[in-house]
Amino acid sequence: MTILPLAYLPSVSYFTCLLHDECVVDLGEHFVKRSERNRARILATDGVMELTAHVCHANRPRQPMRTVRLDYSKRWQHQHWGALVASYRSSPYFDHYASRFEPFYRREYEFLVDYDLELLEMLCTLTRIPFPRLCETYVEARPGDLDLRPRYAKDPAFAAESYFQVFSERMPFAPNLSFADLLFAEGPASVSVLGHCRRG
């Protein structure tokens, strides 16, 4: 079994796990600062850009994920949507999917968990990728489990498959960005790309 944290606009490797593995998303863990729980990486005009969903009391130790509230004092939703539009409006499938993404940058959610879960559900629905099992209590990793909750944990079986990114004509391929990068580039073929992102 693969144990995943809940993530904001999860990465290509995250979706590779959802496609290939039996996965559980741990909603009972504690919030980890500077992690994918509230951060995503996209490709902007000058290279990889990190988007951070602002949360209240990010420095509070051992804060349960379920209690983490979003902080709207800095207009991060407006900034994120502007960055997504500026980065991907010329990509092949942005216009096709933009109306599904935009509401997440107009509506205010109280809790990070609800925001991330609804985004994940939307992405899984668009691509027909299985939605993972959710666990409300902390998941103890057992021998043989792949635990991807630690901040720098990586799936050893993940091997990035290149695809034509929005700025490919002037930048080298940037692997393992947010799945949104792949979706806007490849649309329905995104699942096929994920199928090639596994060693062995």
Secondary structure as GFF3:
##gff-version 3
##sequence-region A 1 200
A	DSSP	beta_strand	2	5	.	.	.	ID=ss1
A	DSSP	alpha_helix	12	20	.	.	.	ID=ss2
A	DSSP	beta_strand	23	26	.	.	.	ID=ss3
A	DSSP	beta_strand	39	44	.	.	.	ID=ss4
A	DSSP	beta_strand	47	52	.	.	.	ID=ss5
A	DSSP	three_ten_helix	65	67	.	.	.	ID=ss6
A	DSSP	alpha_helix	76	88	.	.	.	ID=ss7
A	DSSP	alpha_helix	94	101	.	.	.	ID=ss8
A	DSSP	three_ten_helix	102	105	.	.	.	ID=ss9
A	DSSP	alpha_helix	112	127	.	.	.	ID=ss10
A	DSSP	beta_strand	133	135	.	.	.	ID=ss11
A	DSSP	beta_strand	146	147	.	.	.	ID=ss12
A	DSSP	alpha_helix	179	186	.	.	.	ID=ss13
A	DSSP	three_ten_helix	187	189	.	.	.	ID=ss14
A	DSSP	alpha_helix	190	195	.	.	.	ID=ss15
###
